[in-house]
Amino acid sequence: MLIRSTMLDLLKRVLCVAVFVPTGIPRAAGAFLLLPSIPYSYTILDQDLSAALQEFGNNLNIKVNISAEVKGRIRGRLPDLPPLEFLNHLTTIYNLQWYYDGLVLYVSAAKEAQSRLLALSPISFDALKAALDALNISDERYIVRPTPGDDIVLVSGPPRFIALVEQTLNGLVAQAQPRAIKTPQREPVLMLFRGSSTVVVRDGRPEGSHSSDVPHQDSVIREPGQGEN
């Protein structure tokens, strides 16, 4: 059961303004998670951890995606903390990780963290890092580090962060690949020689004929099309 305090009611009244005001807390995630500085205060007698995190998002008007691996129960009163500190407090106590991609706050269990080695070629590490920074994907809490030689990058963090890094790298690789130049396809051409008369047949249709003073033996010559010698 969740009992909201008077302070939480005040928080909801000023949320429409405060949610867009930076709190002065150093930026940790790539995408800005701007939260009010007013303490997020409520008393929990006995509540599921996932439900408390969902209520946290609902109260702050933030979409929250909670992994099925996030498990546990909260009993008793939690300290009155600014929302970001409150979120970090829960993740520390219950061994969680969170990542905000600019639209959704993803909360997962720490055991779901992944480490992957991604091939960089033909992209340089600097190009990947610049793209991650420009797209607000970079997060100082999670690892994106080149190996010696800059041919491979090590990425470690929660699933959503890993997925965005991979998508960015795949997009850069696709953009760097040379585009195939389309060569106009040549239509098959047949030249029919009948005596002194020559008939040109292009794509199955005769285009015309002409006569020559030099007689030819009846024959058919086929000009090669595209890709033929």
Contacts in CASP RR format, 6 or more apart in sequence:
PFRMAT RR
TARGET T0000
AUTHOR 0000-0000-0000
METHOD contacts of the structure
MODEL  1
MLIRSTMLDLLKRVLCVAVFVPTGIPRAAGAFLLLPSIPYSYTILDQDLS
AALQEFGNNLNIKVNISAEVKGRIRGRLPDLPPLEFLNHLTTIYNLQWYY
DGLVLYVSAAKEAQSRLLALSPISFDALKAALDALNISDERYIVRPTPGD
DIVLVSGPPRFIALVEQTLNGLVAQAQPRAIKTPQREPVLMLFRGSSTVV
VRDGRPEGSHSSDVPHQDSVIREPGQGEN
1 44 0 8 1.000
1 45 0 8 1.000
1 46 0 8 1.000
1 47 0 8 1.000
2 42 0 8 1.000
2 43 0 8 1.000
2 44 0 8 1.000
2 47 0 8 1.000
2 52 0 8 1.000
2 55 0 8 1.000
3 42 0 8 1.000
3 43 0 8 1.000
3 44 0 8 1.000
3 45 0 8 1.000
4 42 0 8 1.000
5 41 0 8 1.000
5 42 0 8 1.000
5 43 0 8 1.000
7 38 0 8 1.000
7 39 0 8 1.000
7 41 0 8 1.000
7 80 0 8 1.000
8 40 0 8 1.000
8 41 0 8 1.000
8 42 0 8 1.000
8 59 0 8 1.000
10 38 0 8 1.000
11 18 0 8 1.000
11 36 0 8 1.000
11 38 0 8 1.000
11 40 0 8 1.000
11 59 0 8 1.000
12 59 0 8 1.000
14 36 0 8 1.000
14 38 0 8 1.000
15 36 0 8 1.000
15 59 0 8 1.000
15 60 0 8 1.000
15 61 0 8 1.000
18 36 0 8 1.000
18 37 0 8 1.000
18 38 0 8 1.000
19 34 0 8 1.000
19 35 0 8 1.000
19 36 0 8 1.000
19 60 0 8 1.000
19 61 0 8 1.000
20 34 0 8 1.000
21 34 0 8 1.000
21 36 0 8 1.000
21 37 0 8 1.000
22 32 0 8 1.000
22 34 0 8 1.000
23 34 0 8 1.000
23 35 0 8 1.000
23 36 0 8 1.000
23 37 0 8 1.000
23 82 0 8 1.000
23 84 0 8 1.000
24 37 0 8 1.000
25 82 0 8 1.000
25 84 0 8 1.000
25 85 0 8 1.000
28 139 0 8 1.000
28 140 0 8 1.000
28 141 0 8 1.000
29 99 0 8 1.000
29 100 0 8 1.000
29 139 0 8 1.000
29 141 0 8 1.000
30 100 0 8 1.000
30 136 0 8 1.000
30 137 0 8 1.000
30 138 0 8 1.000
30 139 0 8 1.000
31 100 0 8 1.000
31 101 0 8 1.000
31 102 0 8 1.000
31 136 0 8 1.000
31 137 0 8 1.000
32 102 0 8 1.000
32 136 0 8 1.000
33 62 0 8 1.000
33 84 0 8 1.000
33 100 0 8 1.000
33 102 0 8 1.000
33 105 0 8 1.000
35 60 0 8 1.000
35 82 0 8 1.000
35 83 0 8 1.000
35 84 0 8 1.000
36 60 0 8 1.000
36 82 0 8 1.000
36 83 0 8 1.000
37 82 0 8 1.000
38 82 0 8 1.000
39 80 0 8 1.000
39 81 0 8 1.000
39 82 0 8 1.000
40 56 0 8 1.000
40 59 0 8 1.000
40 60 0 8 1.000
40 80 0 8 1.000
40 81 0 8 1.000
40 82 0 8 1.000
40 83 0 8 1.000
40 86 0 8 1.000
41 80 0 8 1.000
42 78 0 8 1.000
43 76 0 8 1.000
43 77 0 8 1.000
43 78 0 8 1.000
44 52 0 8 1.000
44 74 0 8 1.000
44 75 0 8 1.000
44 76 0 8 1.000
44 77 0 8 1.000
44 78 0 8 1.000
45 75 0 8 1.000
45 76 0 8 1.000
46 73 0 8 1.000
46 74 0 8 1.000
46 75 0 8 1.000
46 76 0 8 1.000
47 73 0 8 1.000
47 74 0 8 1.000
48 72 0 8 1.000
48 73 0 8 1.000
48 74 0 8 1.000
49 70 0 8 1.000
49 71 0 8 1.000
49 72 0 8 1.000
49 73 0 8 1.000
49 74 0 8 1.000
49 90 0 8 1.000
49 94 0 8 1.000
50 66 0 8 1.000
50 70 0 8 1.000
50 71 0 8 1.000
50 72 0 8 1.000
52 74 0 8 1.000
52 90 0 8 1.000
53 64 0 8 1.000
53 66 0 8 1.000
53 70 0 8 1.000
53 90 0 8 1.000
53 107 0 8 1.000
54 64 0 8 1.000
54 66 0 8 1.000
56 62 0 8 1.000
56 64 0 8 1.000
56 83 0 8 1.000
56 86 0 8 1.000
56 87 0 8 1.000
57 63 0 8 1.000
57 64 0 8 1.000
57 105 0 8 1.000
60 83 0 8 1.000
62 105 0 8 1.000
63 103 0 8 1.000
63 104 0 8 1.000
63 105 0 8 1.000
64 104 0 8 1.000
64 105 0 8 1.000
64 107 0 8 1.000
65 104 0 8 1.000
65 105 0 8 1.000
65 106 0 8 1.000
65 107 0 8 1.000
65 160 0 8 1.000
66 107 0 8 1.000
67 106 0 8 1.000
67 107 0 8 1.000
67 108 0 8 1.000
67 109 0 8 1.000
67 112 0 8 1.000
67 159 0 8 1.000
69 108 0 8 1.000
69 109 0 8 1.000
69 111 0 8 1.000
69 112 0 8 1.000
70 94 0 8 1.000
70 96 0 8 1.000
70 107 0 8 1.000
70 108 0 8 1.000
70 109 0 8 1.000
71 109 0 8 1.000
72 94 0 8 1.000
78 86 0 8 1.000
78 89 0 8 1.000
78 90 0 8 1.000
79 86 0 8 1.000
79 89 0 8 1.000
81 89 0 8 1.000
87 98 0 8 1.000
90 96 0 8 1.000
91 97 0 8 1.000
91 98 0 8 1.000
91 107 0 8 1.000
95 109 0 8 1.000
95 110 0 8 1.000
95 111 0 8 1.000
96 107 0 8 1.000
96 108 0 8 1.000
96 109 0 8 1.000
96 110 0 8 1.000
97 107 0 8 1.000
97 108 0 8 1.000
97 109 0 8 1.000
97 110 0 8 1.000
97 112 0 8 1.000
97 113 0 8 1.000
97 157 0 8 1.000
97 158 0 8 1.000
98 105 0 8 1.000
98 106 0 8 1.000
98 107 0 8 1.000
98 108 0 8 1.000
98 158 0 8 1.000
99 105 0 8 1.000
99 106 0 8 1.000
99 108 0 8 1.000
99 139 0 8 1.000
99 142 0 8 1.000
99 157 0 8 1.000
99 158 0 8 1.000
99 160 0 8 1.000
99 161 0 8 1.000
100 106 0 8 1.000
101 137 0 8 1.000
101 160 0 8 1.000
101 164 0 8 1.000
102 136 0 8 1.000
106 158 0 8 1.000
106 159 0 8 1.000
106 160 0 8 1.000
108 158 0 8 1.000
108 159 0 8 1.000
108 160 0 8 1.000
112 158 0 8 1.000
112 159 0 8 1.000
113 156 0 8 1.000
113 157 0 8 1.000
113 158 0 8 1.000
114 155 0 8 1.000
114 156 0 8 1.000
114 157 0 8 1.000
114 158 0 8 1.000
114 159 0 8 1.000
114 162 0 8 1.000
115 143 0 8 1.000
115 154 0 8 1.000
115 155 0 8 1.000
115 156 0 8 1.000
115 157 0 8 1.000
116 154 0 8 1.000
116 155 0 8 1.000
116 156 0 8 1.000
116 162 0 8 1.000
116 166 0 8 1.000
117 147 0 8 1.000
117 152 0 8 1.000
117 153 0 8 1.000
117 154 0 8 1.000
117 155 0 8 1.000
118 152 0 8 1.000
118 153 0 8 1.000
118 155 0 8 1.000
118 165 0 8 1.000
118 166 0 8 1.000
118 169 0 8 1.000
119 151 0 8 1.000
119 152 0 8 1.000
120 128 0 8 1.000
120 146 0 8 1.000
120 150 0 8 1.000
120 151 0 8 1.000
120 152 0 8 1.000
120 153 0 8 1.000
120 169 0 8 1.000
121 151 0 8 1.000
122 173 0 8 1.000
122 176 0 8 1.000
122 177 0 8 1.000
123 169 0 8 1.000
123 172 0 8 1.000
123 173 0 8 1.000
123 176 0 8 1.000
124 150 0 8 1.000
125 146 0 8 1.000
125 150 0 8 1.000
125 153 0 8 1.000
127 172 0 8 1.000
128 144 0 8 1.000
128 153 0 8 1.000
128 168 0 8 1.000
128 169 0 8 1.000
128 172 0 8 1.000
129 138 0 8 1.000
129 144 0 8 1.000
131 168 0 8 1.000
131 172 0 8 1.000
132 138 0 8 1.000
132 144 0 8 1.000
132 165 0 8 1.000
132 168 0 8 1.000
135 164 0 8 1.000
135 168 0 8 1.000
137 161 0 8 1.000
137 164 0 8 1.000
137 165 0 8 1.000
137 168 0 8 1.000
138 144 0 8 1.000
139 161 0 8 1.000
142 155 0 8 1.000
142 156 0 8 1.000
142 157 0 8 1.000
142 158 0 8 1.000
142 161 0 8 1.000
143 154 0 8 1.000
143 155 0 8 1.000
143 156 0 8 1.000
143 157 0 8 1.000
144 153 0 8 1.000
144 154 0 8 1.000
144 155 0 8 1.000
144 165 0 8 1.000
145 153 0 8 1.000
145 154 0 8 1.000
146 152 0 8 1.000
146 153 0 8 1.000
146 154 0 8 1.000
147 153 0 8 1.000
147 154 0 8 1.000
153 169 0 8 1.000
155 161 0 8 1.000
155 162 0 8 1.000
155 165 0 8 1.000
155 166 0 8 1.000
156 162 0 8 1.000
183 226 0 8 1.000
184 226 0 8 1.000
185 225 0 8 1.000
185 226 0 8 1.000
186 224 0 8 1.000
186 225 0 8 1.000
186 226 0 8 1.000
187 202 0 8 1.000
187 203 0 8 1.000
187 225 0 8 1.000
188 202 0 8 1.000
188 203 0 8 1.000
188 204 0 8 1.000
188 222 0 8 1.000
188 223 0 8 1.000
188 225 0 8 1.000
189 200 0 8 1.000
189 201 0 8 1.000
189 202 0 8 1.000
189 222 0 8 1.000
189 223 0 8 1.000
190 200 0 8 1.000
190 201 0 8 1.000
190 202 0 8 1.000
190 204 0 8 1.000
190 220 0 8 1.000
190 221 0 8 1.000
190 222 0 8 1.000
190 223 0 8 1.000
191 198 0 8 1.000
191 199 0 8 1.000
191 200 0 8 1.000
191 201 0 8 1.000
191 220 0 8 1.000
191 221 0 8 1.000
191 222 0 8 1.000
191 223 0 8 1.000
192 198 0 8 1.000
192 199 0 8 1.000
192 200 0 8 1.000
192 201 0 8 1.000
192 219 0 8 1.000
192 220 0 8 1.000
193 216 0 8 1.000
193 217 0 8 1.000
193 218 0 8 1.000
193 219 0 8 1.000
193 220 0 8 1.000
193 221 0 8 1.000
194 216 0 8 1.000
194 218 0 8 1.000
195 215 0 8 1.000
195 216 0 8 1.000
195 217 0 8 1.000
195 218 0 8 1.000
196 211 0 8 1.000
196 212 0 8 1.000
196 213 0 8 1.000
196 214 0 8 1.000
196 215 0 8 1.000
196 216 0 8 1.000
197 209 0 8 1.000
197 210 0 8 1.000
197 211 0 8 1.000
197 212 0 8 1.000
198 209 0 8 1.000
198 210 0 8 1.000
198 211 0 8 1.000
198 212 0 8 1.000
198 216 0 8 1.000
199 206 0 8 1.000
199 208 0 8 1.000
199 209 0 8 1.000
200 206 0 8 1.000
200 207 0 8 1.000
200 208 0 8 1.000
200 209 0 8 1.000
201 207 0 8 1.000
END
